[in-house]
Amino acid sequence: MLIDNGETEYDVEMSTVPIASKSLAKALDGEKPEFVDLPTIKEQDAKDIANLFAEMFDTENKAPSKNIEIFNHIYDNNIELYETVKNLIGSKENQQLLCSGAG
C-alpha cells in the first residue's frame, strides 16, 4: 500500500530500525541497506513493563504536591520579618545594578 508521499508501509516501518553497521556504505551510496535484527520481547515482559509505567503514572498523579506546601509555611511563619525587610529596602524592581570591574 502506498502512502501519500510514495512510501510503502514497509518503508515507514523500517524507518525506525537501525541500519546494520556493515551496510552503512551501501546506504550512503543510495542502495537499499540491510537492517539489524530487532530483539523480540516476550508478551509477559511487555505486560510487566506496561504495568510498571501505569503504576508509576498512577502514583505520581495521586501524590500530594510537595514544592509549594514546603515554602508556604516559611513565609506564613515569618511574615513580619519579610514585611520589615521589604519596607526597609523599598522597591528595587527594574533597577540597573552598578558594577565596577577591576582592570
Rosetta constraint file for C-alpha pairs under 8 A:
AtomPair CA 1 CA 8 HARMONIC 5.69 0.50
AtomPair CA 1 CA 9 HARMONIC 6.39 0.50
AtomPair CA 2 CA 6 HARMONIC 5.59 0.50
AtomPair CA 2 CA 7 HARMONIC 5.68 0.50
AtomPair CA 2 CA 8 HARMONIC 4.66 0.50
AtomPair CA 2 CA 9 HARMONIC 6.88 0.50
AtomPair CA 3 CA 7 HARMONIC 5.40 0.50
AtomPair CA 3 CA 8 HARMONIC 5.91 0.50
AtomPair CA 3 CA 9 HARMONIC 7.12 0.50
AtomPair CA 7 CA 11 HARMONIC 5.86 0.50
AtomPair CA 7 CA 12 HARMONIC 6.85 0.50
AtomPair CA 8 CA 12 HARMONIC 6.53 0.50
AtomPair CA 9 CA 13 HARMONIC 6.09 0.50
AtomPair CA 10 CA 14 HARMONIC 5.98 0.50
AtomPair CA 11 CA 15 HARMONIC 6.03 0.50
AtomPair CA 12 CA 16 HARMONIC 7.63 0.50
AtomPair CA 13 CA 17 HARMONIC 7.65 0.50
AtomPair CA 17 CA 35 HARMONIC 6.60 0.50
AtomPair CA 17 CA 36 HARMONIC 7.12 0.50
AtomPair CA 17 CA 38 HARMONIC 7.68 0.50
AtomPair CA 18 CA 35 HARMONIC 5.96 0.50
AtomPair CA 18 CA 36 HARMONIC 6.04 0.50
AtomPair CA 19 CA 23 HARMONIC 6.68 0.50
AtomPair CA 19 CA 24 HARMONIC 6.70 0.50
AtomPair CA 19 CA 33 HARMONIC 6.55 0.50
AtomPair CA 19 CA 34 HARMONIC 6.06 0.50
AtomPair CA 19 CA 35 HARMONIC 4.38 0.50
AtomPair CA 19 CA 36 HARMONIC 5.94 0.50
AtomPair CA 20 CA 24 HARMONIC 6.71 0.50
AtomPair CA 20 CA 33 HARMONIC 7.58 0.50
AtomPair CA 20 CA 34 HARMONIC 5.75 0.50
AtomPair CA 20 CA 35 HARMONIC 4.86 0.50
AtomPair CA 20 CA 36 HARMONIC 4.92 0.50
AtomPair CA 23 CA 27 HARMONIC 6.30 0.50
AtomPair CA 23 CA 33 HARMONIC 5.46 0.50
AtomPair CA 23 CA 34 HARMONIC 5.67 0.50
AtomPair CA 23 CA 35 HARMONIC 7.80 0.50
AtomPair CA 24 CA 28 HARMONIC 6.17 0.50
AtomPair CA 24 CA 33 HARMONIC 7.00 0.50
AtomPair CA 25 CA 29 HARMONIC 6.20 0.50
AtomPair CA 26 CA 30 HARMONIC 6.61 0.50
AtomPair CA 26 CA 31 HARMONIC 5.37 0.50
AtomPair CA 26 CA 32 HARMONIC 6.97 0.50
AtomPair CA 26 CA 33 HARMONIC 5.89 0.50
AtomPair CA 27 CA 31 HARMONIC 5.21 0.50
AtomPair CA 27 CA 32 HARMONIC 5.99 0.50
AtomPair CA 27 CA 33 HARMONIC 4.94 0.50
AtomPair CA 41 CA 45 HARMONIC 6.51 0.50
AtomPair CA 41 CA 46 HARMONIC 6.44 0.50
AtomPair CA 42 CA 46 HARMONIC 6.32 0.50
AtomPair CA 43 CA 47 HARMONIC 6.31 0.50
AtomPair CA 44 CA 48 HARMONIC 6.13 0.50
AtomPair CA 45 CA 49 HARMONIC 6.17 0.50
AtomPair CA 46 CA 50 HARMONIC 6.18 0.50
AtomPair CA 47 CA 51 HARMONIC 6.08 0.50
AtomPair CA 48 CA 52 HARMONIC 6.13 0.50
AtomPair CA 49 CA 53 HARMONIC 6.43 0.50
AtomPair CA 50 CA 54 HARMONIC 6.15 0.50
AtomPair CA 51 CA 55 HARMONIC 6.04 0.50
AtomPair CA 52 CA 56 HARMONIC 6.25 0.50
AtomPair CA 53 CA 57 HARMONIC 6.07 0.50
AtomPair CA 54 CA 58 HARMONIC 6.10 0.50
AtomPair CA 55 CA 59 HARMONIC 6.03 0.50
AtomPair CA 56 CA 60 HARMONIC 6.08 0.50
AtomPair CA 57 CA 61 HARMONIC 6.23 0.50
AtomPair CA 58 CA 62 HARMONIC 6.28 0.50
AtomPair CA 59 CA 63 HARMONIC 6.07 0.50
AtomPair CA 65 CA 69 HARMONIC 7.04 0.50
AtomPair CA 66 CA 70 HARMONIC 6.38 0.50
AtomPair CA 67 CA 71 HARMONIC 6.96 0.50
AtomPair CA 68 CA 72 HARMONIC 6.21 0.50
AtomPair CA 69 CA 73 HARMONIC 7.00 0.50
AtomPair CA 70 CA 74 HARMONIC 7.42 0.50
AtomPair CA 71 CA 75 HARMONIC 6.76 0.50
AtomPair CA 72 CA 76 HARMONIC 6.18 0.50
AtomPair CA 73 CA 77 HARMONIC 5.85 0.50
AtomPair CA 74 CA 78 HARMONIC 6.25 0.50
AtomPair CA 75 CA 79 HARMONIC 5.46 0.50
AtomPair CA 75 CA 82 HARMONIC 7.52 0.50
AtomPair CA 78 CA 82 HARMONIC 6.39 0.50
AtomPair CA 79 CA 83 HARMONIC 6.09 0.50
AtomPair CA 80 CA 84 HARMONIC 6.07 0.50
AtomPair CA 81 CA 85 HARMONIC 6.23 0.50
AtomPair CA 82 CA 86 HARMONIC 6.10 0.50
AtomPair CA 83 CA 87 HARMONIC 6.10 0.50
AtomPair CA 84 CA 88 HARMONIC 6.20 0.50
AtomPair CA 85 CA 89 HARMONIC 6.09 0.50
AtomPair CA 86 CA 90 HARMONIC 5.73 0.50
AtomPair CA 86 CA 91 HARMONIC 7.61 0.50
